[in-house]
Amino acid sequence: MLVDFKQVIGQEHLKAHLQTSVTNGRVAHAQLFVGKVGTGLLPMAIAYASALLCRPHQKGSPEYLLTKERVRKLAHPDLNFVFPVNTNDKIKKHPVSDLFLEEWRDFVATNPYGSQFEWLSSLGIAKKQGNINVDEALEMVKKLSLKSYEGGYKIIIIWMADAMNTACSNKILKLVEEPPKNTVLLLLTEKEERLINTIRSRCQKLDFPLLSESQISTHLIDNQQVEAVKAQSASRLAQGDYNKAIQILDDHSDDSVFEKWFLIWVRNAFLAKGNKKAIQALLKWSEDLAGQGRETQKKFLSYCMEFFRQALLKNYGAEPLVFFTPHDDQFDLNKFAPFVHQNNIFEITEQLQDASYHIERNGNAKIIFADLSIKLTRLIHRKP
């Protein structure tokens, strides 16, 4: 478990800033960590919490070491976690984070850079959408009303804070505006724009940049015992996201499945002009996608955006930035790339983002994917 800044990959200037804030005792009560989960939001938040909780103790003392150990086990009474959950076979109603703590500790111990989709999959609820609801907000209010166990800071790390629904966001607003003494709220998000403005405006924001190839490959070699050649290849393809590098090294990655769905989609979109059979195939494709879980649907739409981006880079000759290697031998990116250009990429991206937004808001997935497919048939044939 990562409990020290030195164990967090890269982000040296952010580490220095946070360490200075601890040393000087100038700690903002509400902070917003923004970036891809694979850039280290959660490991940094845990390391920061560890430094804050250890601050009253002399380094190396029994109290200091005990605090470190409690944080390492994610079992410190003054450190609480909030994360997206939903009902499953065990928890039938009113799901809150505390009911899933054992699974959370296992998940973070395995991969602190893991994604929300991977977290929900570990709970067996990948087909459901992860939420942070008003019951969770009530739990947070209750916890922060209690005295600190060690007399120092009380810390809550809200992982994937954009999963908070409106009721929850409004309920914790007072905690953000008027926090109890020595309270620290760390909100971690990949989608800052989905947080309500009244919360965003009251948080001190830290942007997490993408990691460098060398930082990712070095960590894979030194900490995961990955062969140098494989580590360097994965780090190039990962685009600054350590979790993506882990997925690339994992033979069970979703990308091959997503690629299959994507190619069926664009091939039928090409053929759909005046072709009734292709239109029917697109509607069947939409129906099949609608049967997947919402988290899978959102992850697939993100994959599509990246695929179109790679095609655009290929079309405009930015070869060093093109890392896509198809699993399908019949697909040629060189032939596909000319159809993605400055005259359609913005609208294609906008339509994919809109579809993801409506999926997030529990829209009818069959209608959303059918509408997206019909729009793609028009956009993909647009002249450069």
C-alpha positions in Angstrom: 0.0 0.0 0.0 1.3 3.5 -0.9 1.6 5.6 2.2 4.6 7.8 1.3 5.1 10.5 -1.3 8.2 8.7 -2.6 6.1 5.7 -3.5 3.8 7.8 -5.8 4.9 7.7 -9.5 6.2 11.1 -10.7 4.2 14.3 -9.9 7.2 15.8 -8.1 6.0 19.4 -8.1 2.7 18.3 -6.6 4.4 16.3 -4.0 6.6 19.3 -3.1 3.6 21.6 -2.8 1.7 19.1 -0.6 4.7 18.4 1.6 5.3 22.1 2.1 1.6 22.6 3.1 1.9 19.9 5.7 5.2 21.3 7.1 3.9 24.8 7.3 0.5 23.8 8.6 -1.2 25.7 5.8 -3.7 23.0 4.8 -6.8 23.9 2.7 -9.9 22.3 4.2 -11.3 21.4 0.8 -9.1 20.3 -2.1 -9.9 19.1 -5.5 -7.5 16.7 -7.3 -8.3 16.7 -11.0 -6.8 14.3 -13.6 -6.9 10.8 -15.0 -7.1 8.2 -12.3 -3.9 6.6 -13.8 -1.9 9.8 -13.0 -2.0 9.0 -9.3 -4.9 10.9 -7.7 -5.7 8.2 -5.1 -2.0 7.3 -4.2 -1.2 11.0 -3.8 -4.3 11.5 -1.6 -3.4 8.6 0.6 0.2 9.7 0.9 -1.0 13.3 1.8 -3.4 11.9 4.4 -0.6 9.9 5.9 1.6 12.9 6.2 -1.1 15.0 7.8 -2.0 12.2 10.3 1.6 11.6 11.2 2.5 15.3 11.6 1.9 15.5 15.4 4.3 12.5 16.0 8.0 12.5 16.0 9.3 10.6 12.9 10.2 7.0 13.8 8.4 7.1 17.1 6.0 4.2 18.1 3.1 6.6 17.6 4.4 7.6 14.2 4.9 4.0 13.0 1.5 3.0 14.3 -0.2 5.8 12.4 1.7 4.8 9.2 0.6 1.2 9.7 -3.1 2.1 10.2 -3.1 4.3 7.1 -1.3 1.5 5.1 -4.2 -0.8 6.0 -6.7 1.9 5.3 -7.9 1.4 8.8 -7.1 4.7 10.6 -10.1 6.0 12.5 -9.4 9.6 11.4 -9.2 8.6 7.7 -12.4 7.8 5.8 -13.2 7.0 2.2 -16.2 7.6 0.1 -16.5 6.0 -3.4 -19.1 5.0 -5.9 -21.2 2.0 -5.0 -24.5 0.3 -5.9 -26.6 -2.6 -4.7 -25.3 -6.1 -5.2 -26.1 -9.7 -4.0 -25.0 -8.8 -0.5 -26.2 -5.2 -0.1 -29.8 -5.0 -1.2 -30.6 -1.4 -0.3 -29.1 1.9 0.9 -25.5 1.1 -0.3 -22.8 3.3 1.3 -19.1 3.0 1.2 -18.7 1.7 4.8 -20.6 -1.5 3.7 -17.9 -2.2 1.1 -14.7 -1.3 3.1 -13.2 -4.8 3.0 -13.5 -5.0 -0.8 -12.2 -1.4 -1.1 -9.1 -2.2 0.9 -8.4 -5.3 -1.3 -9.0 -3.2 -4.5 -6.6 -0.4 -3.5 -4.0 -2.8 -2.2 -4.0 -4.5 -5.7 -4.0 -1.4 -7.8 -4.3 2.1 -6.3 -4.3 3.4 -9.9 -7.4 1.4 -10.8 -10.4 2.8 -12.6 -14.0 3.2 -11.5 -15.0 0.5 -14.0 -12.5 -1.9 -12.5 -13.7 -1.1 -9.0 -17.3 -1.8 -9.9 -16.3 -5.0 -11.7 -14.5 -6.2 -8.6 -17.9 -5.9 -6.8 -19.7 -7.8 -9.5 -21.8 -4.8 -10.5 -20.1 -3.6 -13.7 -23.5 -3.5 -15.4 -24.7 -1.0 -12.9 -23.7 2.7 -12.5 -21.7 3.7 -9.5 -23.2 6.4 -7.4 -22.5 8.5 -4.3 -25.9 9.2 -2.9 -27.5 11.3 -0.1 -27.2 8.4 2.4 -23.4 8.8 2.0 -23.6 12.5 2.6 -25.4 11.9 5.9 -22.6 9.5 6.9 -20.0 12.1 6.1 -21.8 14.7 8.2 -22.1 12.3 11.1 -18.4 11.3 11.0 -17.1 14.8 10.8 -19.3 15.8 13.8 -17.3 13.4 16.0 -14.0 14.4 17.7 -10.8 13.3 16.1 -9.5 10.0 17.5 -5.9 11.2 17.8 -6.8 14.9 18.3 -5.4 15.9 14.9 -7.0 16.1 11.5 -10.1 14.2 10.3 -9.8 13.4 6.6 -12.3 12.2 4.1 -11.1 11.1 0.6 -14.0 11.2 -1.9 -12.8 9.1 -4.8 -14.6 9.8 -8.1 -16.4 12.7 -6.6 -18.2 13.4 -9.9 -20.4 10.3 -9.0 -22.1 12.4 -6.3 -25.8 12.9 -7.2 -27.3 16.4 -6.7 -28.9 15.6 -3.4 -25.5 14.4 -2.0 -23.7 17.4 -3.4 -26.1 19.8 -1.9 -26.0 18.0 1.5 -22.2 18.2 1.8 -22.0 21.8 0.6 -22.2 23.1 4.1 -19.2 20.9 5.0 -17.2 22.5 2.2 -18.3 26.0 3.1 -18.1 25.7 7.0 -16.0 22.7 7.9 -15.5 21.6 11.5 -12.0 22.4 12.8 -9.1 20.4 11.5 -11.3 18.8 8.8 -9.8 18.0 5.4 -12.0 17.0 2.4 -10.1 15.6 -0.6 -12.3 15.3 -3.7 -10.8 13.3 -6.5 -12.3 13.4 -10.0 -11.6 12.8 -13.7 -14.6 14.9 -14.7 -14.4 18.2 -12.8 -17.2 19.7 -14.9 -19.7 17.3 -13.4 -19.3 18.7 -9.9 -21.7 21.5 -9.0 -20.1 25.0 -9.3 -20.7 25.8 -5.6 -18.4 23.0 -4.6 -15.8 23.5 -7.3 -15.5 27.2 -6.4 -14.8 26.5 -2.8 -12.0 23.9 -3.3 -8.3 24.5 -3.8 -7.7 22.8 -7.1 -4.6 20.7 -8.1 -4.3 19.5 -11.7 -2.5 16.2 -12.2 -0.5 16.2 -15.5 0.0 13.0 -17.5 3.0 10.9 -16.5 6.1 10.6 -18.7 6.9 7.4 -20.6 10.1 7.0 -18.6 8.3 7.4 -15.2 5.8 4.7 -16.2 8.4 2.3 -17.7 10.8 2.7 -14.7 8.0 1.9 -12.2 6.9 -1.1 -14.2 10.5 -2.5 -14.3 11.4 -1.7 -10.7 8.1 -2.4 -9.0 6.2 -4.8 -11.2 9.2 -6.8 -12.5 8.2 -6.2 -16.1 10.8 -6.9 -18.8 12.3 -3.6 -20.0 11.2 -4.0 -23.7 7.6 -4.8 -22.6 7.6 -1.9 -20.1 8.8 0.6 -22.6 6.3 -0.5 -25.2 3.4 -0.4 -22.7 4.5 3.1 -21.4 4.5 4.5 -25.0 1.0 3.2 -25.6 -0.3 4.3 -22.2 -0.2 8.1 -23.1 0.7 9.1 -19.6 -1.8 6.9 -17.8 -0.2 4.2 -15.5 -3.4 2.3 -15.2 -3.6 2.1 -19.0 -0.1 0.6 -19.1 -1.2 -2.1 -16.6 -4.3 -2.8 -18.8 -2.0 -3.1 -21.9 0.1 -5.6 -20.1 -3.0 -7.5 -19.1 -4.2 -10.0 -21.7 -7.7 -9.6 -20.4 -8.0 -6.0 -21.5 -11.4 -4.8 -22.8 -9.8 -3.2 -25.9 -10.1 -6.2 -28.2 -13.8 -6.4 -27.4 -14.3 -2.7 -27.8 -12.4 -2.8 -31.1 -14.7 -5.5 -32.4 -17.8 -3.4 -31.5 -16.3 -0.3 -33.0 -15.4 -1.9 -36.3 -18.9 -3.4 -36.7 -20.3 0.1 -36.0 -18.2 2.1 -38.5 -18.3 -0.5 -41.2 -22.1 -0.5 -41.2 -22.1 3.3 -40.9 -20.1 3.4 -44.2 -22.5 1.1 -45.9 -25.7 2.7 -44.6 -26.1 5.3 -47.3 -29.1 4.0 -49.2 -28.6 0.5 -47.8 -31.6 -0.7 -45.8 -29.7 -3.9 -44.6 -26.9 -1.8 -43.1 -29.4 0.4 -41.3 -31.0 -2.7 -39.8 -27.5 -3.9 -38.7 -26.9 -0.5 -37.0 -30.2 -0.8 -35.1 -29.2 -4.4 -34.1 -25.8 -3.1 -33.0 -27.5 -0.4 -30.9 -29.8 -3.0 -29.3 -26.8 -5.2 -28.4 -24.9 -2.3 -26.9 -28.0 -1.3 -24.9 -27.8 -4.8 -23.2 -24.4 -3.9 -21.7 -23.9 -2.2 -18.3 -23.8 1.6 -18.3 -20.2 1.7 -17.0 -19.2 -0.6 -20.0 -21.2 1.7 -22.4 -19.4 4.8 -21.1 -16.0 3.1 -21.2 -16.7 2.1 -24.8 -17.7 5.6 -25.8 -14.4 6.9 -24.4 -12.6 4.2 -26.4 -14.4 5.4 -29.6 -13.2 9.0 -29.0 -9.6 7.8 -28.7 -10.0 5.6 -31.8 -11.2 8.6 -33.9 -8.4 10.8 -32.4 -5.8 8.2 -33.5 -7.3 8.2 -37.0 -7.2 12.0 -37.2 -3.5 12.0 -36.1 -2.8 9.4 -38.8 -4.6 11.4 -41.4 -2.6 14.5 -40.7 0.8 12.7 -40.6 1.4 12.9 -36.8 3.0 9.4 -36.9 4.9 9.7 -33.6 1.6 10.1 -31.7 -0.1 7.2 -33.4 0.1 4.1 -31.2 -2.9 2.1 -32.3 -2.3 -1.5 -33.3 -5.5 -3.3 -34.4 -6.3 -6.8 -33.3 -8.3 -7.3 -36.5 -6.0 -8.2 -39.4 -8.7 -7.1 -41.9 -8.7 -3.5 -40.6 -6.3 -0.9 -42.1 -6.0 2.4 -40.2 -4.4 3.9 -43.3 -7.6 3.4 -45.3 -9.9 4.5 -42.4 -7.9 7.7 -41.4 -8.8 9.9 -44.5 -12.5 9.7 -43.4 -11.7 11.5 -40.1 -10.7 15.1 -40.7 -11.1 18.7 -39.5 -14.6 18.9 -41.1 -16.2 16.1 -39.0 -14.0 15.3 -36.0 -15.4 18.1 -33.8 -19.0 16.9 -34.4 -18.2 13.3 -34.0 -16.5 14.0 -30.7 -19.4 16.1 -29.6 -21.9 13.4 -30.4 -19.9 10.8 -28.5 -19.7 13.1 -25.5 -23.4 13.8 -25.6 -24.1 10.1 -25.8 -21.9 9.5 -22.7 -23.7 12.3 -20.9 -27.1 10.8 -21.6 -26.0 7.3 -20.6 -24.7 8.8 -17.4 -28.1 10.4 -16.8 -29.9 7.0 -17.2 -31.2 7.7 -20.7 -32.6 4.9 -22.9 -29.4 3.3 -24.2 -31.1 1.7 -27.3 -32.4 5.1 -28.4 -29.1 6.9 -27.6 -26.9 4.4 -29.6 -29.4 4.3 -32.5 -29.4 8.1 -32.7 -25.6 8.2 -32.5 -25.4 5.6 -35.3 -27.6 7.5 -37.7 -25.6 10.7 -37.1 -22.4 8.8 -37.7 -23.6 7.6 -41.1 -23.9 11.3 -42.1 -20.7 12.6 -40.5 -18.4 9.8 -41.7 -19.3 10.6 -45.4 -18.7 14.3 -45.0 -16.1 15.7 -47.4 -12.8 17.1 -45.9 
